[in-house]
């Protein structure tokens, strides 16, 4: 499912609502519409992920997941293996909610050897993510592992 159609519709609706205002209002609305596009995409993905979790619970023997592949939300349905337990309480640290993933954003400069950066970009592309999203996930996973293992600083 291509999310561009939904983000474009929201952008057009914001701009159309501002059409009644003066030029400054229209320019502000156009800038705002462009700025909220990424947040809209994340919100849509979050809603689809929650829906997939509800469907997975109802199906029982299958797990439905949603991932972002460039601008497409891709649905994956898999049969549970014997080690999967769909009735078990989900570990919130494994699949954080949208609210847990958001908050104040900080910019970080990361210097990587070119070969490592290229490998990270490939890994991100294979997961349908931007390098930034992939690195954020890698840091989150490392912190989660460290917390579980009782690592230093926790």
N, C-alpha and C positions, 0 to 999 in steps of 0.2 A: 504494500500500500504506500503510494507516494504521498508524503506529508506536505509536499510543496503546494498542492492544491488547497490544503487547509490553511497553511500559513499565508498564502497569497490572498485567500478569501478574507482572512482577518485583516491583512494589510489594506485591502481595498475597502473594507467596511469602515476602518478607522479614517482613511482618507476621505471617503464619501461623507462621513459624519462631519468632518471638518470643512467640507466644501461650503457650508453655510457661513463660515467665518471669513475674516479678512485674510490677506496673503500671509501674514505672520502666523496666524492660527493654522493655516493649511500647511505651511512649511514645517511648523512644529509637529503637526500630526504625521506628516510624511517621515520625519526623522524618528518619531516615536514608533511608528509602524515598523520601520526597518530595525530599530533597536530591540523590539520585543520578539522578533522572529525566532531567535534561538531559544528564548524562554518558552515560547509557544510550542516549538518542536519538542522540547523536554517535557512540557506538561502533557502533550498528546502522547508521547511515549510512556510517560508514567501512568496515564489513564489506561492505555492499552495493556501495559504490564499488569496492572491491577485486575483488569478484565481477564487476562490470560490466567492469572492465579486463581480467580474464581472459577473459571472453566476447568482448570486442572483439578480443583477440589471436587467439582461435580463429576468429572470423568472418572477419577479414582485411579484407573489403570494407565493413564497417560498424563504427561506433563506438557503443558503449553507454555512456551516462552516467546517473548518478543524482543528483537534486537534491532538496532538502527544500522542500516547499510547505506551509507551516504545520506540520501534524503528519503530512503524507503524504510518503512517499518516492516520487518520480515518476521513472519510467524513460523515457529518451529514446533511441531507436535511429535513427541517421542513416547514410545511405550516404556513404562517404568520397568527397570530391571529388578530382580529380587532384592537387591540391597536398598532400593528406594522404598521409602515408607511415606506414602502420600498423606497418611493420617497423623504423622508426627507434626508437632508444632514447628513452624518455620523458624529458623535462626535469623533474627532480624539483622545480625551483623553480616550475613551472607548476601541478603537482598535488601539493602536499606531502602526505606521509602523515599519518595521524592523530597519530602520535607527534610529528611535526614541528610540528603545529598546537597541541599541548598544552604545558603547562608552567605556570610560575607565572603567575597572572592578576593584572594590575594594573588598578585602577580609574582612569579618566581623566575629567575633566570637560571637555566640549567645548562651547563656546558657538558657536551658529550663528544666522545671520539666519533668521527664521521661514520665509521663502520657500525658502531653501536646505534647511532641515530638512524641509519638506514634500516637496520634490523628492527628497531622499534617501530619505524614507519610501516614496514612490511607487516609486522604483527598487528598493528592498529588497523591497517587496511583489510587484513584477513578477518578481523572481527567487526568490520563495518564501522569503525570509529575514527575520529580524528586522533592525531598524535596526542593532543592535549588531553582528551577524554581517556585514552588508553593509559597515559602516564598517571593521570589522577587515579584510575582504577588500580594500577600497579602499586602506587603509594598506599592506597586504602587497604589493599590486600596484604601488603607487607606489615602495616600497622596492626591489622586484625590478627595476623599470624603472631606478631610479637606479643600482643595482649593475651592471646590464648596460651602462649608458651611462658608467660610471666617474665617477658624480657625486661631489660633495664629500662627505666623511665616509666614503667607502668606499675 
